[in-house]
Amino acid sequence: MKKSLLSLAVAGIGLMAASAAQAAFVITATPVATTAGVDAYVIRALNDGTGGTGTRVNSLNLTISTPGSTTATRIVVDLSQDIDGDGFNDANPNGSGLTYNATTPSTVGTSVRIGTFAQFSALSVLPSPNSSDSAGTLDAAWNNLHNLHIEGFHTNGGVVANTGVGAAIANIALATGGSATITGFVGGDFGDAQAVSITVPVPEPASMSIVALGALGLIGSRRRRNA
């Protein structure tokens, strides 16, 4: 029993130090330069072809969640553009007109899509609607957003995602100091969609090492008591 407990601790260290690899996709989160009051990250999916998923990213079904209920922990979304052309500004969670998958992507607001805005077909966006009504009123949830769900696909067969760190599937903008969890599914050009999950900001290696050492210390203490 003592041997199995120690083996579990060592295995735990290996898991905490590993990259966020899920089935055929390796998901990474890269911090980017931000404007005042915003922390931003580019979320990318590398399709390594495991399980016959091909070489591209073609579809996604993602939910972004933040803790709490105040604007201090909200998901930041661009509310400055009239996307449907009715003369009133709308919520812009797919990033129309915003720089995407670049060295310095836009930090105006969170965008979730594959490829360009024109190439991405959003099947579901929640909260809904993300457009203003005929009086110019936008759903209040967009001003203090803590859960964003987007499902959609690339209309031209997907984006190449088998080199480097892959292709962008989201640019995340959060109120400064905030955190978020991104969960759901990502699909390649072949095979089934794969479950993915990542948290931003990503825990620093030093923090993970402390947790791992704490686990070993706990098991060592139990061994001494049982000796």
Backbone as JSON, one array per atom type, in Angstrom:
{
  "sequence": "MKKSLLSLAVAGIGLMAASAAQAAFVITATPVATTAGVDAYVIRALNDGTGGTGTRVNSLNLTISTPGSTTATRIVVDLSQDIDGDGFNDANPNGSGLTYNATTPSTVGTSVRIGTFAQFSALSVLPSPNSSDSAGTLDAAWNNLHNLHIEGFHTNGGVVANTGVGAAIANIALATGGSATITGFVGGDFGDAQAVSITVPVPEPASMSIVALGALGLIGSRRRRNA",
  "N": [[0.84, -1.21, 0.0], [1.98, 1.19, 0.77], [3.81, 1.58, -1.27], [2.14, 1.96, -3.51], [0.9, 4.38, -2.87], [3.06, 6.17, -2.96], [3.77, 5.91, -5.63], [1.5, 7.0, -6.8], [1.75, 9.68, -6.04], [4.08, 10.47, -7.44], [3.17, 10.09, -10.03], [1.23, 12.05, -10.04], [2.79, 14.39, -10.03], [3.9, 14.25, -12.58], [1.6, 14.57, -14.17], [0.79, 17.18, -13.49], [2.83, 18.68, -14.54], [2.62, 18.34, -17.22], [1.7, 19.27, -20.64], [-1.38, 20.79, -21.84], [-2.76, 18.48, -23.18], [-5.25, 16.93, -24.99], [-6.58, 14.06, -26.15], [-6.6, 14.21, -29.58], [-5.8, 16.81, -29.74], [-3.67, 19.47, -28.77], [-3.93, 21.92, -26.48], [-3.2, 25.28, -26.03], [-2.49, 28.25, -24.12], [-1.69, 31.55, -24.57], [-0.4, 34.43, -23.14], [-1.02, 37.84, -24.06], [-0.01, 41.17, -25.08], [-1.73, 43.8, -23.45], [-4.48, 46.16, -23.16], [-5.18, 48.85, -20.84], [-6.78, 47.65, -17.95], [-7.5, 45.16, -18.92], [-6.86, 41.69, -19.25], [-5.42, 39.45, -21.53], [-5.55, 36.53, -23.69], [-4.41, 34.2, -26.13], [-5.98, 31.39, -27.34], [-5.05, 28.33, -28.58], [-5.29, 25.49, -30.8], [-3.58, 22.58, -31.44], [-3.55, 20.17, -33.83], [-2.64, 17.0, -33.67], [-3.24, 14.73, -35.02], [-3.79, 12.33, -33.75], [-5.8, 9.49, -33.39], [-6.99, 9.79, -35.82], [-7.85, 12.4, -36.63], [-7.13, 14.14, -38.59], [-5.57, 17.09, -39.99], [-6.41, 19.62, -39.48], [-8.32, 22.3, -37.9], [-11.7, 22.36, -37.62], [-14.22, 22.63, -36.45], [-15.97, 23.84, -33.52], [-17.13, 23.8, -30.14], [-17.6, 25.54, -27.58], [-17.41, 26.63, -24.17], [-16.97, 29.4, -22.17], [-16.15, 30.27, -18.94], [-16.29, 32.31, -16.04], [-15.41, 32.98, -12.6], [-17.51, 34.13, -9.84], [-19.74, 37.05, -9.77], [-19.56, 39.69, -10.41], [-18.57, 42.73, -12.17], [-15.85, 42.86, -11.97], [-14.8, 40.38, -12.42], [-15.51, 39.66, -14.95], [-16.11, 38.43, -18.34], [-14.72, 40.11, -20.98], [-16.27, 41.72, -23.66], [-16.49, 42.97, -26.96], [-18.5, 45.74, -27.52], [-18.95, 47.68, -29.36], [-19.66, 47.75, -32.04], [-21.81, 47.84, -34.89], [-23.1, 45.17, -35.97], [-25.2, 43.94, -37.4], [-26.17, 45.97, -38.96], [-28.3, 47.7, -38.29], [-28.15, 50.15, -37.21], [-27.64, 50.23, -34.52], [-25.44, 49.38, -31.83], [-23.98, 46.13, -31.28], [-23.37, 43.05, -29.42], [-20.22, 41.45, -29.83], [-19.11, 38.66, -30.05], [-17.84, 36.95, -31.84], [-15.89, 38.37, -32.99], [-16.0, 40.3, -35.17], [-14.29, 42.38, -37.36], [-12.12, 42.52, -35.64], [-8.66, 42.04, -34.88], [-7.18, 38.84, -35.22], [-5.71, 35.79, -34.1], [-3.01, 36.64, -34.24], [0.31, 38.07, -33.69], [-0.04, 40.21, -32.0], [-2.97, 40.21, -31.1], [-6.3, 41.65, -31.14], [-7.35, 43.21, -28.15], [-9.71, 44.22, -27.44], [-12.0, 42.8, -26.98], [-13.42, 39.54, -26.17], [-13.12, 36.93, -28.52], [-14.44, 34.21, -30.33], [-13.82, 31.85, -32.66], [-13.09, 30.14, -35.8], [-10.62, 30.72, -38.11], [-11.28, 33.48, -40.35], [-13.72, 36.07, -39.62], [-15.68, 36.08, -41.61], [-15.48, 33.49, -42.57], [-16.44, 31.85, -40.62], [-19.14, 30.05, -39.36], [-21.53, 30.61, -37.06], [-23.38, 28.53, -35.13], [-24.64, 28.53, -32.7], [-24.97, 30.95, -30.19], [-24.62, 32.0, -26.98], [-25.03, 34.22, -24.26], [-28.27, 34.9, -25.76], [-30.36, 37.12, -27.58], [-27.4, 38.33, -29.38], [-27.57, 40.71, -30.54], [-28.79, 44.09, -30.71], [-32.14, 45.21, -29.89], [-35.03, 46.57, -31.67], [-35.23, 49.01, -30.47], [-32.74, 49.62, -29.8], [-31.72, 48.41, -27.56], [-29.6, 46.28, -25.74], [-29.2, 42.96, -24.54], [-28.77, 42.83, -21.09], [-26.99, 41.04, -19.97], [-24.68, 40.97, -21.45], [-23.13, 43.04, -20.58], [-22.07, 42.3, -18.18], [-20.69, 39.73, -18.25], [-20.41, 36.28, -17.59], [-20.58, 33.73, -18.48], [-20.06, 32.34, -21.56], [-21.13, 30.87, -24.47], [-20.31, 29.27, -27.46], [-20.93, 27.78, -30.53], [-19.88, 26.4, -33.6], [-18.66, 26.3, -37.07], [-16.0, 26.08, -39.5], [-16.39, 27.33, -42.73], [-15.06, 26.49, -44.94], [-13.74, 24.03, -44.91], [-11.94, 24.06, -42.8], [-9.03, 25.15, -40.81], [-5.53, 24.94, -41.24], [-3.76, 23.17, -38.78], [-1.66, 21.67, -37.78], [0.96, 22.33, -37.31], [3.6, 24.04, -35.51], [2.11, 25.78, -32.88], [-0.42, 25.34, -33.62], [-3.78, 26.37, -34.57], [-5.69, 29.34, -33.91], [-8.44, 29.27, -31.69], [-9.77, 30.86, -30.01], [-9.7, 34.18, -28.75], [-9.2, 35.42, -25.67], [-10.47, 37.83, -23.51], [-10.25, 39.33, -20.41], [-11.39, 40.96, -17.4], [-8.91, 42.77, -15.62], [-6.77, 40.71, -13.72], [-8.52, 38.64, -13.61], [-9.82, 35.25, -14.07], [-10.43, 32.36, -16.15], [-12.22, 29.49, -17.34], [-12.04, 27.35, -20.06], [-13.96, 25.14, -21.77], [-15.13, 22.22, -23.59], [-15.62, 21.09, -26.95], [-13.54, 20.29, -29.75], [-13.22, 19.95, -33.22], [-11.58, 18.14, -35.87], [-10.64, 17.86, -39.39], [-11.28, 15.29, -39.94], [-12.78, 12.39, -38.38], [-14.03, 12.16, -34.93], [-15.21, 14.89, -32.86], [-13.19, 16.23, -30.22], [-12.9, 16.26, -26.66], [-11.97, 19.15, -24.83], [-10.11, 21.21, -22.53], [-9.06, 24.0, -20.66], [-7.5, 26.32, -18.44], [-7.22, 29.81, -17.82], [-5.45, 32.43, -16.14], [-2.72, 30.19, -16.97], [-1.57, 27.96, -14.49], [1.53, 28.73, -12.89], [4.69, 27.01, -13.29], [6.16, 26.93, -10.88], [4.18, 27.14, -8.93], [2.79, 24.76, -9.38], [4.76, 22.95, -8.71], [4.99, 23.36, -5.97], [2.52, 22.41, -5.1], [2.82, 19.72, -5.83], [5.02, 18.95, -4.24], [3.85, 19.28, -1.76], [2.0, 17.21, -1.81], [3.7, 15.0, -1.82], [4.88, 15.38, 0.68], [2.71, 14.97, 2.38], [2.18, 12.27, 1.95], [4.6, 11.2, 2.82], [4.46, 11.83, 5.52], [2.33, 10.23, 6.28], [3.47, 7.73, 5.85], [5.44, 7.68, 7.84], [3.87, 7.69, 10.13], [2.69, 5.24, 9.9], [4.8, 3.55, 10.15]],
  "CA": [[0.0, 0.0, 0.0], [2.87, 2.36, 0.81], [4.4, 1.74, -2.59], [1.14, 2.5, -4.42], [0.69, 5.78, -2.53], [4.19, 6.93, -3.46], [3.65, 5.91, -7.08], [0.43, 7.95, -7.12], [2.29, 11.03, -5.88], [4.99, 10.72, -8.55], [2.33, 10.22, -11.23], [0.57, 13.35, -9.96], [3.73, 15.42, -10.45], [3.99, 14.19, -14.03], [0.39, 15.13, -14.75], [0.74, 18.62, -13.3], [3.85, 19.33, -15.35], [2.36, 18.07, -18.63], [0.94, 20.26, -21.38], [-2.82, 20.52, -21.87], [-3.03, 17.64, -24.34], [-6.46, 16.14, -24.88], [-6.79, 13.24, -27.33], [-5.86, 14.62, -30.77], [-5.5, 18.24, -29.73], [-2.89, 20.09, -27.7], [-4.49, 23.25, -26.29], [-2.28, 26.2, -25.35], [-2.97, 29.61, -23.82], [-0.56, 32.46, -24.62], [-0.74, 35.81, -22.76], [-0.64, 38.85, -25.06], [-0.01, 42.54, -24.59], [-3.11, 44.21, -23.21], [-4.81, 47.54, -22.85], [-5.45, 49.03, -19.42], [-8.0, 47.05, -17.45], [-7.82, 43.91, -19.59], [-5.88, 40.62, -19.44], [-5.83, 38.74, -22.75], [-4.87, 35.28, -24.01], [-4.79, 33.51, -27.36], [-6.15, 29.95, -27.14], [-4.79, 27.66, -29.85], [-5.43, 24.03, -30.84], [-2.69, 21.88, -32.34], [-4.11, 18.87, -34.19], [-1.53, 16.09, -33.94], [-3.72, 13.62, -35.82], [-4.07, 11.13, -32.97], [-7.19, 9.05, -33.5], [-7.51, 10.05, -37.16], [-8.57, 13.68, -36.69], [-6.65, 14.95, -39.69], [-4.53, 18.09, -39.78], [-7.03, 20.93, -39.4], [-9.39, 22.58, -36.95], [-12.84, 22.63, -38.47], [-15.43, 22.97, -35.7], [-15.79, 24.02, -32.08], [-18.3, 23.94, -29.27], [-16.85, 25.96, -26.41], [-18.01, 27.46, -23.13], [-16.01, 30.15, -21.36], [-16.79, 30.59, -17.66], [-15.49, 33.01, -15.04], [-16.02, 32.89, -11.27], [-18.12, 35.34, -9.3], [-20.88, 37.64, -10.47], [-19.36, 41.14, -10.54], [-17.83, 43.15, -13.36], [-14.42, 42.69, -11.71], [-14.38, 39.05, -12.89], [-16.3, 39.41, -16.15], [-15.54, 38.24, -19.67], [-14.83, 41.38, -21.72], [-16.75, 41.54, -25.02], [-16.62, 44.21, -27.73], [-19.89, 46.19, -27.68], [-18.83, 48.97, -30.06], [-19.89, 47.64, -33.48], [-23.14, 47.53, -35.4], [-22.83, 44.02, -36.83], [-26.33, 43.62, -38.28], [-26.48, 47.11, -39.82], [-29.58, 48.35, -37.99], [-27.9, 51.46, -36.61], [-27.38, 50.09, -33.08], [-24.31, 48.52, -31.53], [-24.29, 44.76, -30.87], [-22.27, 42.29, -28.83], [-19.39, 40.97, -30.93], [-18.3, 37.56, -29.51], [-17.09, 36.26, -32.89], [-14.77, 39.23, -33.36], [-16.08, 41.01, -36.44], [-13.43, 43.56, -37.44], [-11.05, 42.49, -34.65], [-7.48, 41.25, -35.25], [-7.34, 37.5, -34.66], [-4.62, 34.84, -34.36], [-1.82, 37.39, -34.64], [1.26, 38.27, -32.6], [-0.7, 41.14, -31.08], [-4.4, 40.22, -31.42], [-7.1, 42.67, -30.48], [-7.75, 42.95, -26.76], [-10.94, 44.96, -27.21], [-13.0, 41.9, -26.44], [-13.27, 38.11, -26.42], [-13.58, 36.42, -29.81], [-14.37, 32.76, -30.48], [-14.1, 31.47, -34.04], [-12.02, 29.49, -36.54], [-10.38, 31.49, -39.32], [-11.79, 34.85, -40.36], [-15.13, 36.24, -39.24], [-16.52, 35.7, -42.75], [-15.38, 32.05, -42.81], [-16.97, 31.09, -39.49], [-20.6, 30.02, -39.23], [-21.92, 30.38, -35.67], [-24.66, 27.84, -35.02], [-25.24, 28.88, -31.41], [-24.28, 31.93, -29.36], [-25.35, 32.27, -25.74], [-26.44, 34.62, -24.24], [-28.93, 35.21, -27.01], [-29.57, 37.43, -28.77], [-26.24, 39.2, -29.19], [-27.84, 41.95, -31.27], [-29.73, 45.01, -30.06], [-33.5, 45.16, -30.43], [-35.4, 47.7, -32.53], [-35.08, 50.25, -29.71], [-31.32, 49.8, -29.52], [-31.4, 47.83, -26.25], [-28.87, 45.02, -25.78], [-29.36, 42.14, -23.34], [-27.88, 43.32, -20.03], [-25.99, 40.02, -19.63], [-23.43, 41.23, -22.17], [-22.35, 44.05, -19.84], [-21.47, 41.65, -17.02], [-20.77, 38.38, -18.78], [-19.62, 35.28, -16.88], [-20.66, 32.47, -19.22], [-20.22, 32.55, -22.99], [-21.14, 29.6, -25.2], [-20.33, 29.43, -28.92], [-20.78, 26.57, -31.33], [-19.86, 26.74, -35.01], [-17.71, 25.58, -37.9], [-15.35, 26.81, -40.6], [-17.2, 27.02, -43.9], [-14.24, 26.1, -46.09], [-12.94, 22.84, -44.64], [-11.07, 24.17, -41.64], [-7.76, 25.86, -40.86], [-4.39, 24.07, -40.96], [-3.46, 23.28, -37.35], [-0.75, 20.59, -37.39], [2.33, 22.84, -37.19], [3.78, 25.03, -34.45], [1.15, 25.63, -31.78], [-1.74, 25.13, -34.17], [-4.61, 27.48, -35.01], [-6.46, 30.0, -32.86], [-9.86, 28.96, -31.55], [-10.36, 31.92, -29.18], [-8.95, 35.23, -28.08], [-9.94, 35.64, -24.43], [-10.21, 39.09, -22.81], [-10.84, 39.31, -19.07], [-11.06, 42.07, -16.52], [-7.59, 42.56, -15.05], [-6.72, 39.84, -12.55], [-9.54, 37.61, -13.7], [-9.48, 33.93, -14.57], [-11.52, 31.74, -16.89], [-12.08, 28.1, -17.77], [-12.57, 27.1, -21.39], [-14.24, 23.7, -21.91], [-16.02, 21.88, -24.7], [-15.16, 20.15, -27.96], [-12.93, 20.81, -30.97], [-13.21, 18.91, -34.25], [-10.68, 18.28, -37.0], [-11.27, 17.64, -40.69], [-11.71, 13.9, -39.95], [-13.0, 11.8, -37.08], [-14.95, 12.75, -33.97], [-14.76, 16.03, -32.06], [-12.49, 15.81, -29.01], [-13.11, 17.1, -25.49], [-10.83, 19.98, -24.48], [-10.3, 22.03, -21.34], [-7.88, 24.74, -20.23], [-7.79, 27.45, -17.57], [-6.31, 30.95, -17.9], [-4.08, 32.17, -16.55], [-2.22, 28.84, -16.7], [-0.75, 27.96, -13.26], [2.97, 28.76, -13.11], [5.36, 25.77, -12.88], [6.54, 26.99, -9.47], [2.99, 26.85, -8.14], [2.48, 23.34, -9.52], [5.77, 22.21, -7.97], [4.64, 23.45, -4.55], [1.41, 21.46, -4.88], [3.36, 18.37, -5.92], [5.83, 18.7, -3.05], [2.91, 19.13, -0.65], [1.43, 15.87, -1.9], [4.72, 14.06, -1.37], [5.04, 15.55, 2.12], [1.58, 14.34, 3.04], [2.36, 10.82, 1.89], [5.73, 10.87, 3.68], [3.99, 11.89, 6.89], [1.5, 9.04, 6.51], [4.36, 6.56, 5.96], [6.1, 7.72, 9.16], [2.89, 7.31, 11.15], [2.39, 3.82, 9.75], [6.02, 2.76, 10.33]],
  "C": [[0.87, 1.25, 0.0], [3.44, 2.63, -0.57], [3.4, 2.37, -3.56], [0.87, 3.97, -4.14], [1.81, 6.64, -3.08], [4.13, 7.01, -4.98], [2.6, 6.9, -7.53], [0.94, 9.38, -7.05], [3.19, 11.39, -7.05], [4.2, 10.91, -9.84], [1.64, 11.57, -11.23], [1.47, 14.46, -10.39], [3.83, 15.44, -11.97], [2.79, 14.81, -14.7], [0.37, 16.65, -14.64], [1.74, 19.34, -14.18], [3.59, 19.18, -16.83], [1.63, 19.22, -19.29], [-0.52, 19.85, -21.41], [-3.17, 19.75, -23.13], [-4.28, 16.81, -24.09], [-6.71, 15.43, -26.19], [-5.96, 13.78, -28.49], [-5.4, 16.06, -30.73], [-4.67, 18.64, -28.52], [-3.35, 21.53, -27.61], [-3.51, 24.11, -25.5], [-2.95, 27.55, -25.14], [-1.75, 30.52, -23.73], [-0.99, 33.86, -24.21], [-0.27, 36.78, -23.85], [-0.68, 40.23, -24.42], [-1.43, 43.06, -24.51], [-3.25, 45.71, -23.04], [-5.11, 47.63, -21.36], [-6.78, 48.39, -19.04], [-8.37, 45.72, -18.04], [-6.61, 42.97, -19.56], [-6.34, 39.8, -20.62], [-4.95, 37.54, -23.03], [-5.34, 34.78, -25.37], [-4.84, 32.02, -27.05], [-5.99, 29.28, -28.5], [-4.93, 26.15, -29.7], [-4.49, 23.47, -31.88], [-3.27, 20.48, -32.59], [-2.97, 17.93, -34.56], [-1.97, 14.82, -34.67], [-4.01, 12.34, -35.07], [-5.55, 10.75, -33.09], [-7.82, 9.39, -34.84], [-8.3, 11.33, -37.3], [-8.06, 14.61, -37.79], [-5.58, 15.94, -39.3], [-5.08, 19.49, -39.53], [-7.94, 21.06, -38.17], [-10.58, 23.05, -37.77], [-14.09, 23.08, -37.72], [-15.09, 23.14, -34.23], [-17.14, 24.16, -31.39], [-17.74, 24.26, -27.89], [-17.69, 26.8, -25.45], [-16.89, 28.09, -22.32], [-16.72, 30.6, -20.1], [-15.8, 31.31, -16.76], [-16.18, 32.93, -13.69], [-16.69, 34.2, -10.88], [-19.27, 35.86, -10.14], [-20.74, 39.14, -10.67], [-18.57, 41.45, -11.79], [-16.33, 42.98, -13.19], [-13.9, 41.35, -12.19], [-15.05, 38.69, -14.22], [-15.44, 39.02, -17.35], [-15.77, 39.54, -20.43], [-15.21, 41.08, -23.17], [-16.87, 42.9, -25.69], [-18.1, 44.54, -27.94], [-19.97, 47.45, -28.54], [-19.2, 48.9, -31.54], [-21.34, 47.28, -33.8], [-22.99, 46.4, -36.42], [-23.95, 43.74, -37.81], [-26.82, 44.81, -39.1], [-27.78, 47.82, -39.53], [-29.41, 49.71, -37.32], [-27.62, 51.42, -35.12], [-26.23, 49.1, -32.85], [-24.76, 47.16, -30.98], [-23.12, 44.18, -30.07], [-21.54, 41.56, -29.95], [-18.5, 39.79, -30.49], [-17.56, 36.74, -30.55], [-16.02, 37.15, -33.51], [-14.83, 39.85, -34.73], [-15.2, 42.26, -36.4], [-12.27, 43.58, -36.46], [-9.9, 41.6, -35.13], [-7.5, 39.93, -34.49], [-6.14, 36.63, -35.04], [-3.37, 35.55, -34.88], [-0.89, 37.52, -33.44], [0.68, 39.2, -31.55], [-2.19, 41.22, -31.45], [-5.13, 41.31, -30.65], [-7.43, 42.26, -29.06], [-9.01, 43.75, -26.4], [-12.0, 44.07, -26.58], [-12.73, 40.46, -26.81], [-13.86, 37.75, -27.78], [-13.43, 34.91, -29.83], [-14.76, 32.43, -31.91], [-12.93, 30.68, -34.59], [-11.84, 30.26, -37.84], [-10.91, 32.91, -39.21], [-13.25, 34.88, -39.93], [-16.05, 35.76, -40.36], [-16.54, 34.2, -42.99], [-16.04, 31.22, -41.72], [-18.48, 31.21, -39.43], [-20.96, 29.66, -37.79], [-23.31, 29.76, -35.62], [-25.4, 28.22, -33.74], [-24.35, 29.87, -30.69], [-25.16, 32.21, -28.16], [-24.48, 33.13, -24.83], [-26.97, 34.96, -25.63], [-30.13, 36.11, -26.73], [-28.33, 38.25, -28.43], [-26.37, 40.49, -29.99], [-28.85, 42.8, -30.5], [-31.11, 44.87, -30.68], [-33.8, 46.43, -31.21], [-35.3, 49.05, -31.81], [-33.61, 50.51, -29.35], [-30.88, 49.24, -28.19], [-30.74, 46.47, -26.42], [-29.09, 44.28, -24.46], [-28.32, 42.54, -22.3], [-26.79, 42.32, -19.67], [-24.66, 40.3, -20.3], [-22.56, 42.26, -21.47], [-21.65, 43.48, -18.62], [-21.49, 40.14, -17.26], [-19.85, 37.43, -18.01], [-19.7, 33.9, -17.51], [-20.95, 32.78, -20.69], [-20.12, 31.2, -23.69], [-21.23, 29.88, -26.69], [-20.08, 28.09, -29.58], [-20.8, 26.95, -32.8], [-18.79, 25.97, -35.77], [-17.14, 26.5, -38.98], [-16.02, 26.37, -41.9], [-16.4, 26.54, -45.11], [-13.27, 24.97, -45.74], [-11.95, 22.94, -43.49], [-9.78, 24.91, -41.9], [-6.64, 24.9, -40.49], [-3.93, 24.28, -39.52], [-2.49, 22.22, -36.87], [0.71, 21.03, -37.31], [2.4, 23.88, -36.07], [2.87, 24.76, -33.28], [-0.28, 25.52, -32.3], [-2.45, 26.41, -34.57], [-5.42, 28.04, -33.85], [-7.91, 29.52, -32.88], [-10.56, 29.99, -30.66], [-9.3, 32.93, -28.8], [-9.77, 35.61, -26.85], [-9.51, 36.96, -23.81], [-10.98, 39.08, -21.5], [-10.54, 40.61, -18.35], [-9.75, 41.75, -15.82], [-7.63, 41.73, -13.77], [-7.7, 38.7, -12.58], [-9.01, 36.28, -14.21], [-10.68, 33.35, -15.29], [-11.18, 30.3, -17.2], [-12.76, 27.94, -19.12], [-12.74, 25.6, -21.55], [-15.13, 23.47, -23.13], [-15.39, 20.89, -25.64], [-14.57, 20.9, -29.15], [-12.85, 19.67, -31.97], [-12.21, 19.2, -35.34], [-11.41, 18.07, -38.31], [-11.68, 16.18, -40.89], [-12.01, 13.47, -38.52], [-13.96, 12.58, -36.2], [-14.34, 13.98, -33.31], [-14.19, 15.53, -30.74], [-12.75, 16.79, -27.87], [-11.83, 17.87, -25.16], [-11.16, 20.8, -23.24], [-8.99, 22.72, -21.0], [-8.34, 25.92, -19.37], [-6.77, 28.55, -17.81], [-6.54, 31.85, -16.68], [-3.65, 30.76, -16.17], [-1.36, 28.89, -15.44], [0.74, 27.93, -13.59], [3.6, 27.46, -12.63], [5.75, 25.77, -11.41], [5.36, 26.65, -8.57], [2.66, 25.38, -8.19], [3.49, 22.5, -8.74], [5.46, 22.21, -6.48], [3.53, 22.48, -4.22], [1.94, 20.04, -4.87], [4.17, 18.02, -4.69], [4.94, 18.52, -1.82], [2.31, 17.75, -0.63], [2.44, 14.83, -1.41], [4.93, 14.14, 0.14], [3.94, 14.88, 2.9], [1.74, 12.83, 3.08], [3.52, 10.38, 2.77], [5.32, 10.87, 5.13], [3.16, 10.66, 7.24], [2.39, 7.8, 6.66], [5.04, 6.5, 7.33], [5.14, 7.28, 10.26], [2.61, 5.82, 11.12], [3.6, 2.93, 10.03], [6.03, 2.09, 11.71]]
}
